[in-house]
Amino acid sequence: MDRIVTQDPREGPPSPIQEHYQRARERLRAARSIHRRTAGEGFRWAVTIILALIAAILITLYFLNWNSMRGPIARYVSYRIGRPVKIAGDLKVRLFSFTPRVSVDGLTIGNPPWLKSPQMADAQNLTFKIRLLPYLFGGQVYMPLVKVDHPQILIWRDADGRTNWDFNGEKGSNDGMKIPPIQHFIINDGHLEIHDLRRKLSFIGTVSSQEGGKGGAAFALNGDGLLNNRKFTAVVHGGPLINVDTTKPYNFSADIHAGPTHVVTQGSITHPFDLGGIEATMDVAGPNLSQLYYLTGLAFPGTPPYHLSGHLSRNNAIYKITSINGILGDTDLHGDLTVDASSKIPYLSGAMTSKVLNFDDLGPLVGAPPSAKDRAKALAAGATQAEVAPMKHLLPDTPLKVDRLRQMNADVTYSADTVKSRDFPLRRALTHVVLKDGVLTLNPMLFVFAQGRLAGSASIDVRNSVPATDIDARLTDIRLEQFVSGNPPPLEGLLVARAKLHGTGNSIQKTANTASGKFTTIIPSGKIRAAFAELAGINVLNGLGLLLSNDKSDTAVRCAVAHFDVSKGTMTAQRLVFDTDPVLITGKGTVALDGEDMNLEFQGHPKKFRILHLNAPITIKGPINSPQIGVDAGKALPQGGIAAALAFLSPLAVIIPFVDPGLAKDANCAAVVAVGKENGAPITSKVRAQTTPAKLK
């Protein structure tokens, strides 16, 4: 059909075939013409219908009674957010403008089914305008007006962490609320009610926003309530919004009292209406840093009264607290911290330092109340009498807040250039704290003495209902003379030790009561005041003679070991040996790890001839902080009985039962050191070289 055969006139009339092709070509041309006319008419009809529909829609919208759309619109919004939404009053919409205006009366938003209170929010009227031109050309939505009359908002979080602000069961982002810029923001007689059962917060406040407020402030939130059963007040002010510029910061201030905790903030929202960017200075004070959990959701350690300042910056879900500076008790504190709230569990990281750490300020860290010096400060800061009351036991029994440790992760280092202590010659301190998925570790946990160090690690596993604690601590190169006074000191030498313990319980005391493991301490060599060595062996004549004559001569300590097995919170001596040149002292007994009871007995065995030696052991009994030291005279009764019998023969014979020929042998110090090494005492080659006196080498 594409090739048409034509006939030359000079060749005569066309043949039948040529006539057939000619007619076919004419029919094809006619069909194409009809198709073009039909397509053109169809397109024109389609455009006409579409324009008619648009016109009909526009006319309908223009004359629409929007109240008839309240139900469909409310049902659509309900579907989108998963909450019942109602519009009880008038719905007015002005669409035909470059700044459409919407006004809604009687708007209510319901709560999720698990919450008894039916409404999350309601307002007598919500009116807003939207500027379309920037948005139509790819810009940002801009709202010239937002006006809310008598809004009432309920914020709720239960003890399990369920909230009424997570719509459709989806957890909201922690990046910060981003809303379109608002030029004129008016809140008339707003009421805000917050109940956070996890943080024990109950708050009822009023919210208002009016242009031209006092001092230029337009936004104001004022309210009070309870936080952890203590009075809570909040006052927040912001500047006017009528001339707000999204490229310039929006200033605000906040003054918050949460019981005895006081927070003052001056700052700005970097880009107004984008709460993901904040810069602010903070000043925080209170009796215990751990109480900030109810405000921040972070598990800070217990501390004495504190006063800290710093700079807070927020970049969506990342919070940085820099230039931290202040005091906790008598300890200065400096450093930087970062909180990453982008995931379900916040992550705290950073580094803190102190120029001078007061050792007493570590007490509240493990649950002890502030020191006597800090109690008055704590009471003045708002602490209760119960919080600062002296402990009933040697070890604190304050329960560990295990639920808090499960709600965050952390990686923080702490170091102190100098340590101030009344009882220990400490120099420096260092620790690395890691909290991950319910397991808290301190590794290393280091204290440097004037001579020697205490180094180790600790782990607390709070994943189960009852926390489990593991401690592995070592004393190395400790010089005994730094713990005693005198010139010369009455005791000198090197000490090494190791404690490896495991216990369960939600407090220090309960963990100690269940602990099991081993404890070993060794003195490989040293010196002791000769008078004390004699008295330790109850060599009365020699000991008292040296003591009364103020003789300060010393004698060698060949070696000493104290090795205990620990079970159910009780240390049982497996080997107690203190070997000096004149006396070998052995012992036995038990010590309760909670410090409430000890029952030790030491027996002296003279190595040299001694007159007036009692065969009675020295006993140490009672609590560790106030032990009673005595002599078990009952075991010396046989000596007294023999002496009484011999008195009938001769007065001088009375002395015979109290004479000791001094047949005790030296302890095997090499074996003593071996015991320590087998049980993990950190004995180095340097220490081993000191275990054998020169005369035995």
Number of C-alpha atoms within 10 A of each C-alpha: 9 6 7 12 14 11 13 9 8 6 7 8 11 15 9 9 9 15 14 13 17 16 10 14 15 10 12 12 10 11 12 11 11 11 11 11 11 12 11 11 11 12 11 12 12 12 11 12 12 12 12 12 12 12 12 12 13 14 11 11 15 14 9 14 14 15 15 11 13 18 13 10 15 18 17 13 15 17 13 11 15 17 20 20 23 19 20 15 15 17 21 17 19 14 13 11 10 12 18 15 20 16 18 21 19 15 20 22 21 19 24 22 11 10 16 8 12 14 18 21 18 23 18 16 19 20 18 19 21 20 18 17 14 12 12 10 8 8 10 14 17 19 21 18 19 19 16 23 18 17 22 19 19 19 17 21 19 15 11 8 11 18 20 19 17 14 15 13 13 9 12 12 14 15 17 18 13 14 13 15 21 24 18 20 22 20 19 16 14 18 20 18 18 16 19 19 17 17 18 17 22 21 20 19 17 18 20 21 25 19 16 14 14 9 8 12 19 20 22 20 18 17 18 19 19 17 23 16 12 15 16 22 20 18 18 16 20 20 23 22 22 16 9 18 14 17 9 12 18 20 19 18 18 17 16 19 20 24 20 20 22 19 18 16 20 17 20 22 21 22 19 24 19 18 18 21 23 22 19 19 18 18 18 19 22 28 31 28 23 18 23 19 14 17 15 10 15 21 23 16 16 21 24 29 26 23 20 19 21 20 19 21 21 21 16 20 17 19 20 20 20 18 15 19 19 20 17 23 25 18 21 19 22 19 18 18 18 21 20 20 18 14 10 12 13 17 20 21 18 17 15 17 20 22 15 19 25 19 17 21 23 21 16 21 17 18 20 25 26 28 19 12 11 20 22 15 18 25 16 14 19 16 20 13 11 8 15 21 14 15 13 8 12 14 19 20 19 17 14 17 13 19 14 16 23 19 17 21 22 22 18 18 19 18 20 21 13 16 21 18 14 9 9 13 16 20 19 21 24 18 20 17 19 19 21 17 16 20 18 21 22 20 18 16 19 20 20 20 19 13 16 19 21 20 20 20 18 19 19 22 22 23 15 9 11 15 19 19 23 19 17 20 20 21 22 22 20 21 20 19 18 16 13 12 10 9 7 13 17 19 23 22 20 21 24 25 26 26 20 21 22 23 22 21 21 20 20 21 22 19 25 23 20 19 27 22 20 20 25 26 25 27 28 27 24 24 23 20 21 25 25 21 28 26 20 21 25 25 27 19 15 19 21 16 14 19 17 9 9 10 13 18 13 20 19 20 26 23 30 26 24 22 24 24 17 24 19 16 23 23 22 20 19 14 18 21 21 22 26 25 20 24 27 25 22 21 19 18 19 19 22 22 23 23 20 16 19 22 18 20 21 21 21 27 24 25 18 15 12 18 18 17 27 24 25 20 24 20 20 20 18 17 18 18 10 11 15 13 13 12 17 15 13 11 13 16 14 12 20 18 13 16 19 15 13 17 14 10 10 10 11 10 16 20 18 14 20 21 17 20 13 15 11 16 15 15 18 13 22 13 11 22 24 14 19 24 18 10 20 19 25 21 21 12 8 9 19 16 12 18 23 17 16 7 5 5 7
